[in-house]
């Protein structure tokens, strides 16, 4: 099978033991540089795949194999992995755990420096409601994504961007931030061809991707494509963000100030 030199993997993350969870499992959708779905979208548990991959090359090859894509040299691909889970904890929380340093005061939940990173505070101010790995019971997913990063993309290239230095770049994506994004909706439009496009509710659900996890994985892959080809359409890390916290890449036109 002929492959593009650039591919975009969207990963909607399930918990470590999500094998039999009907509501939330790992989901993968892989796009080529022309935003065409490659192979077969996949849903299951990536725990064994992560455990059994000895290198970044193995990991990417195994992800491709799960989607029924065979390639002998995955290292020849430039792969962007867009991951839907928190990929960092807040600096105040890290300081609390590692140096007994406490925050000066604690306010509302959305302002709590232990519960949310600066990137999440930014999104709160923009009218969105990102989850916290501390209070919203997504710690399993968050640690799973962070574990995969440390193993297969351990180097932080810039704030919010991780790499192995050779073939893989990884970013944190947030599909819920795309619900009112016109640019992401336009990218999804080719996938709506079999649906009743005059129905705005039905139109949002892509034919052939039968679970919301797969829908989110597709959106993640599209955000990875934007990161590579149209980065100016994404909100970029603020200069005051501590790189240890990471950054959530979302479309600018999905933010409240863009709509106002």
Residue pairs with C-beta under 8 A, 6 or more apart in sequence:
1 69
1 70
1 71
3 32
3 38
3 69
3 71
3 77
4 32
4 33
4 34
4 77
5 33
5 76
5 77
5 78
6 32
6 33
6 77
6 78
6 79
6 80
6 228
7 30
7 31
7 32
7 33
7 38
7 77
7 78
7 79
7 80
8 30
8 31
8 32
8 33
8 79
8 80
8 82
8 221
8 222
8 224
8 225
8 228
9 28
9 29
9 30
9 60
9 63
9 79
9 80
9 81
9 82
9 221
9 224
10 27
10 28
10 29
10 30
10 31
10 82
10 84
10 173
10 216
10 217
10 218
10 219
10 220
10 221
10 222
10 223
10 224
11 26
11 27
11 28
11 46
11 81
11 82
11 83
11 84
11 145
11 217
11 220
12 26
12 27
12 84
12 175
12 213
12 214
12 216
12 217
12 220
13 26
13 83
13 84
13 85
13 141
13 144
13 145
14 21
14 24
14 25
14 26
14 27
14 45
14 46
14 141
14 144
14 213
15 21
15 24
15 140
15 141
15 144
16 47
16 140
16 143
16 144
17 45
17 47
17 140
18 24
18 25
18 26
18 45
19 25
19 44
19 45
24 213
25 43
25 44
25 45
25 213
26 43
26 44
26 45
26 46
26 213
27 41
27 42
27 43
27 211
27 213
27 214
27 216
27 217
28 41
28 42
28 43
28 46
28 63
28 66
28 67
28 217
29 37
29 41
29 67
29 209
29 214
29 217
29 218
29 220
29 221
30 37
30 38
30 39
30 41
30 63
30 64
30 67
30 69
30 221
31 37
31 38
31 218
31 221
31 222
31 224
31 225
32 38
33 225
35 187
35 190
35 222
35 225
37 191
37 218
38 67
38 69
39 64
39 67
39 68
39 69
40 67
40 68
41 67
41 208
41 209
41 214
41 217
41 218
42 66
42 67
43 211
43 213
43 214
44 66
46 63
46 66
46 144
46 148
47 144
49 59
49 62
49 63
49 66
50 59
50 144
50 147
50 148
50 151
52 58
52 62
53 59
53 62
53 151
53 152
55 152
56 152
56 153
56 164
56 166
56 167
56 168
57 74
57 75
57 167
59 148
59 151
59 152
59 168
60 74
60 75
60 77
60 79
60 152
60 167
60 168
61 71
61 74
64 70
64 71
64 74
71 77
74 167
75 166
75 167
76 167
77 167
78 167
78 169
79 167
79 168
79 169
80 168
80 169
80 170
80 171
80 224
80 225
80 227
80 228
81 153
81 168
81 169
81 170
81 171
81 224
82 170
82 171
82 172
82 173
82 220
82 221
82 223
82 224
82 227
82 249
83 145
83 148
83 149
83 170
83 171
83 172
83 173
83 220
84 172
84 173
84 174
84 175
84 216
84 217
84 220
85 133
85 138
85 141
85 142
85 144
85 145
85 172
86 117
86 131
86 132
86 133
86 138
86 141
86 142
86 145
86 172
86 246
87 142
87 145
87 146
87 149
87 162
87 170
87 172
87 246
88 117
88 146
88 172
88 244
88 245
88 246
89 117
89 133
89 134
89 245
90 113
90 114
90 115
90 116
90 117
90 118
90 245
91 117
91 242
91 244
91 245
92 101
92 103
92 113
92 114
93 113
93 114
93 115
93 134
94 244
95 101
96 102
96 103
96 114
103 113
103 114
106 112
106 113
106 114
109 115
109 135
110 116
110 121
110 124
111 121
114 134
115 132
115 134
115 135
116 124
116 130
116 132
117 245
117 246
118 238
118 240
118 241
118 242
118 245
119 130
119 160
119 237
119 241
119 245
119 246
119 247
119 248
120 130
120 132
120 248
122 235
122 238
123 129
123 130
123 174
123 177
123 248
123 250
123 255
124 130
126 255
126 256
126 257
127 255
127 256
127 259
128 174
128 176
128 177
128 250
128 254
128 255
128 256
129 176
130 174
130 176
130 248
131 138
132 138
133 139
133 141
133 142
133 143
145 172
149 162
149 170
152 164
152 168
152 170
153 162
153 163
153 164
153 168
153 169
153 170
154 162
154 164
155 162
155 163
155 164
155 165
156 162
156 243
157 163
157 169
158 237
158 243
159 237
159 241
159 243
159 246
159 247
160 171
160 172
160 237
160 241
160 243
160 246
160 247
160 248
160 249
161 169
161 170
161 171
162 169
162 170
162 171
163 169
163 170
171 223
171 224
171 227
171 249
172 246
172 247
172 248
172 249
173 219
173 220
173 223
173 224
173 248
173 249
173 250
174 223
174 248
174 249
174 250
175 215
175 216
175 219
175 220
175 223
177 248
177 250
177 251
177 254
177 255
178 184
178 185
178 219
178 222
178 223
178 250
178 251
178 254
179 254
180 253
180 254
180 259
181 250
181 251
181 253
181 254
182 253
183 226
183 230
183 233
183 251
183 253
184 219
184 222
184 223
184 226
184 251
184 254
187 222
187 225
187 226
188 206
188 218
188 219
188 222
191 206
191 207
191 218
192 203
192 206
192 207
193 207
194 207
194 208
195 202
195 203
195 205
195 206
195 207
196 202
196 203
197 203
205 215
206 215
206 218
209 215
209 218
223 234
223 249
223 250
223 251
226 233
226 234
226 251
227 234
227 249
233 251
233 252
233 253
234 249
234 250
234 251
234 252
235 249
235 250
235 251
235 252
235 255
236 247
237 247
241 247
252 258
253 259
